[in-house]
């Protein structure tokens, strides 16, 4: 067995102070992948997240600030090289529920 091949970020998404990365690995190196790690940076500080699935959440980010992220995959034989950096993505708060104008209209 060998370390997994370099992962690719196949999609990105965001939420309130979080970025979600979905990755794929072409070759697991002959051993099941046991974890994924992501590092997102704003150019000043690095933020990390880990997962046992190919969807990784990086938390503790600042809404409205752009980050670029990269990922690695690990199996019993070792850790892959880091993926290419993602395009910049900025988390933001997404309100859930009825729009304020509708709530206002309902109270008239």
C-alpha positions in Angstrom: 0.0 0.0 0.0 1.0 3.6 -0.5 -0.3 7.0 0.4 -3.5 8.1 -1.5 -3.1 10.2 -4.6 -3.5 13.9 -4.4 -7.2 14.8 -3.7 -9.2 17.2 -5.8 -11.8 19.6 -4.4 -14.9 18.9 -6.4 -17.2 21.4 -4.8 -17.3 24.1 -2.2 -20.1 25.6 -0.2 -20.4 27.8 2.9 -22.6 28.6 5.9 -22.4 30.9 8.9 -18.7 31.1 9.7 -18.0 27.7 7.9 -16.8 26.4 4.6 -17.7 23.0 3.3 -15.4 21.1 0.9 -16.2 18.0 -1.0 -13.2 16.0 -2.3 -12.5 13.0 -4.5 -9.4 10.9 -4.6 -8.6 9.0 -7.8 -6.5 6.3 -6.1 -6.6 5.3 -2.4 -3.1 3.7 -2.6 -4.5 0.2 -2.0 -5.7 1.1 1.5 -8.9 2.6 2.7 -8.8 6.4 3.3 -9.2 6.9 7.1 -9.4 10.7 7.2 -9.4 13.9 5.3 -7.9 17.3 6.4 -8.6 20.7 5.1 -6.7 24.0 5.6 -8.2 27.3 4.7 -6.3 30.5 4.9 -7.1 34.2 4.6 -3.5 35.0 3.9 -2.8 35.8 7.6 -4.1 32.8 9.6 -4.8 29.1 8.9 -7.9 27.3 9.9 -8.3 23.5 9.8 -11.0 20.9 9.7 -10.9 17.1 9.6 -13.4 14.4 8.6 -13.7 10.7 8.1 -15.8 11.3 5.0 -15.1 13.2 1.8 -17.1 16.2 3.0 -15.0 18.4 5.3 -16.2 21.4 7.4 -13.8 24.2 8.4 -15.3 26.2 11.2 -14.4 29.4 13.1 -14.1 31.6 10.1 -15.1 35.2 9.7 -18.1 35.9 7.5 -17.4 38.1 4.5 -13.6 37.3 4.5 -12.3 35.3 1.5 -10.4 32.1 2.1 -8.6 29.6 -0.2 -8.5 26.0 0.9 -6.5 22.8 0.2 -7.0 19.2 1.4 -5.1 16.0 2.1 -6.2 12.4 2.4 -4.7 9.9 4.8 -4.7 6.0 4.8 -2.7 3.4 6.8 0.3 4.0 4.6 0.5 7.8 4.9 -0.8 11.2 3.8 -1.2 12.5 0.3 0.3 15.6 -1.1 -1.9 18.7 -0.7 -4.5 19.5 -3.3 -4.4 22.6 -5.4 -5.9 25.6 -3.6 -9.6 26.2 -4.1 -10.9 29.5 -5.7 -11.5 32.1 -3.0 -14.7 31.5 -1.0 -16.2 33.7 1.7 -18.6 32.3 4.3 -21.7 34.3 5.2 -24.7 34.1 7.4 -27.8 32.7 5.6 -31.0 33.6 7.4 -33.5 30.8 7.7 -37.2 31.4 7.9 -39.6 34.0 6.7 -38.4 37.2 5.1 -38.7 40.3 7.4 -41.0 42.1 5.0 -43.4 39.1 5.1 -43.4 39.1 8.8 -44.1 42.8 8.8 -47.0 42.4 6.4 -48.5 39.7 8.5 -48.6 41.9 11.6 -50.5 44.8 9.9 
